[in-house]
């Protein structure tokens, strides 16, 4: 969905994601799993991260990636392993 951010900061290596059909109770079972985002283009670069915690009460999740995420990753799909 978007980066994790505060009033004056934006954390480029942390993203807030939404899993379709998951509420807060079901989303708790995903904490600790790995995720992979595949970059578009010829190289198909794979950026990996880990689901760390819930974000709010509606089932959104906070994912921490190993490196900063590019802006083109906002609104795209990721794979949960």
Secondary structure, DSSP 8 states (H G I E B T S, - for coil): -EEEE-SS-EEEEEEEEE-TT--HHHHGGGTT-EEEEE-SSSS--EEEEEEEEEETTTTEEEEEESS---GGGTT---EE-
